[in-house]
Amino acid sequence: MGASGLGSALANCINLSNLTLYLAGNQIGDEGASGLGSSLANCINLSNLTLDLQSNQIGAIGASGLGSALANCINLSNLTLGLGWSQIGNESASSLGSALANCINLSNLTLDLYGNQIGDEGASGLGSFLANCINLSNLTLYLGKNQIGAMGASGLGSALANCINLSNLTLYLSSMNISQILSKYLKSKRLVVLKIKEW
């Protein structure tokens, strides 16, 4: 039963608006992550969600499935999603961003993708899709311990500079050189707070 069973049970809580689940360090895998997400998509009143799934052997399929399911949570405004130390890779980082861009009411997002084999393509794609989150005002991205180089940093920075309502942005990266590149792109008058940290 596992994570999918937990999600199915929670889907019956029709008035649920706030949910925090810490499931880090288990063996949920792709199937469990997708199943959990699909079930949570049935929680139509869910507006605040914290979901910590770090170190759970979640790969590309699981991350894409989870993201697609969460895109159906139409009332979601605050999301903290921990997928650190998984095997998501480039394509699924972009897919996750694409799915989250459909969360039209999302205003606060913390996305932990630490140690996920994400390269330049994935970072650029993630940024491009997050730029479509039209109501996003606060964004924290953990992207350390990936394979993001100068090209990926440039793509991410130029994309996030187009987030029209973004006022607070915190980025955690592994290289100070990348941080300097991002800073160049993100000198925006709209940003009230910009923090780029090496981590």
KAVENWO-V748219 format. One record per residue. N is the residue number from 1. RES is the residue in one small letter. PHI is phi in degrees with one decimal (none if undefined). PSI is psi as a letter, one per 20 degrees, with the letter a starting at -180 (none if undefined). BURIAL is + if it has 16 or more other ideal C-beta (glycine too) atoms within 10 Angstrom, else -. Layout:
n-><N N>
res-><RES RES>
phi-><PHI PHI>
psi-><PSI PSI>
burial-><BURIAL BURIAL>
This chain:
n-><1 2 3 4 5 6 7 8 9 10 11 12 13 14 15 16 17 18 19 20 21 22 23 24 25 26 27 28 29 30 31 32 33 34 35 36 37 38 39 40 41 42 43 44 45 46 47 48 49 50 51 52 53 54 55 56 57 58 59 60 61 62 63 64 65 66 67 68 69 70 71 72 73 74 75 76 77 78 79 80 81 82 83 84 85 86 87 88 89 90 91 92 93 94 95 96 97 98 99 100 101 102 103 104 105 106 107 108 109 110 111 112 113 114 115 116 117 118 119 120 121 122 123 124 125 126 127 128 129 130 131 132 133 134 135 136 137 138 139 140 141 142 143 144 145 146 147 148 149 150 151 152 153 154 155 156 157 158 159 160 161 162 163 164 165 166 167 168 169 170 171 172 173 174 175 176 177 178 179 180 181 182 183 184 185 186 187 188 189 190 191 192 193 194 195 196 197 198 199>
res-><m g a s g l g s a l a n c i n l s n l t l y l a g n q i g d e g a s g l g s s l a n c i n l s n l t l d l q s n q i g a i g a s g l g s a l a n c i n l s n l t l g l g w s q i g n e s a s s l g s a l a n c i n l s n l t l d l y g n q i g d e g a s g l g s f l a n c i n l s n l t l y l g k n q i g a m g a s g l g s a l a n c i n l s n l t l y l s s m n i s q i l s k y l k s k r l v v l k i k e w>
phi-><none 55.8 -63.7 -63.9 -64.3 -60.9 -61.9 -61.5 -66.2 -66.5 -63.0 -81.1 -86.4 -67.6 -98.4 -63.9 -118.5 -126.0 -143.4 -125.5 -126.9 -105.8 -125.1 -65.6 72.6 -109.4 -126.3 -68.1 70.8 -62.9 -63.6 -65.2 -65.0 -64.4 -64.4 -62.4 -61.9 -60.3 -68.6 -65.3 -63.8 -81.9 -82.2 -68.3 -98.6 -67.2 -119.1 -127.7 -135.0 -117.8 -131.5 -102.0 -120.3 -62.5 53.1 -126.2 57.3 -91.6 -107.4 -59.5 -64.5 -64.9 -65.8 -65.3 -63.1 -63.8 -62.1 -61.4 -67.7 -65.3 -62.5 -84.8 -81.2 -68.8 -97.7 -67.8 -116.3 -127.9 -135.2 -118.8 -123.5 -102.4 -125.9 -64.0 54.8 -118.3 -127.6 -73.3 77.5 -63.2 -60.4 -75.8 -63.1 -66.2 -62.5 -63.3 -61.8 -60.4 -66.6 -66.1 -63.8 -83.4 -80.3 -67.8 -99.0 -67.1 -117.3 -127.9 -134.6 -119.2 -125.5 -101.4 -119.4 -61.1 63.6 -125.0 59.0 -90.3 -108.1 -59.1 -62.0 -65.8 -65.0 -64.1 -64.0 -59.3 -62.1 -59.5 -75.3 -64.4 -63.5 -88.3 -78.1 -67.4 -101.9 -68.9 -116.4 -128.6 -134.5 -124.8 -121.2 -101.3 -125.6 -68.4 57.7 -116.2 -115.2 -88.6 -106.2 -61.2 -64.7 -65.7 -64.2 -63.3 -63.5 -63.9 -63.4 -66.6 -70.0 -66.3 -64.2 -93.8 -71.5 -66.5 -110.2 -70.9 -117.2 -128.8 -133.3 -125.7 -120.9 -110.1 -131.0 -101.5 -131.0 -66.6 -61.2 -64.6 -57.9 -66.7 -64.4 -62.6 -56.8 -60.8 -78.2 -99.9 -77.7 -112.6 -67.0 -73.2 -74.1 -81.8 -129.3 -129.2 -126.3 -122.2 -120.1 -85.7 -153.9>
psi-><f b h g g g g g g h h i n h j p h p p p o o k q k b l g a g g g g g g g g h g h i i n i j p h o p p o o k q l j k p b g g g g g g g g h g h i i n h j p h p p o o o k q l a l g a g g h g g h g g g g h i i n h j p h p p p o o k p l j k p a g g g g g g g g g h h i i n h j p h p p p p o j r k a l p a g g h g g g g g h g h i j o h j p h p p p p p r i p h g g g h g g h g h j m q h h o g p o p o q p none>
burial-><- - + + - + + + - + + - - - - + - - - - + - + - - - - + + + - + + + + + + + + + + + + - - + + + + - + + + + + + + + + + + + + + + + + + + + + + + - - + + + + + + + + + + + + + + + - + + + + + + + + + + + + - - + + + + + + + + + + + + + + + + + + + + + + + + + + + + - - + + + + + + + + + + + - + - - - + + + + + + + + + + - + - - + - - + - + + + + - - - + + - + + - - + + - - - - - - - + - + - - ->
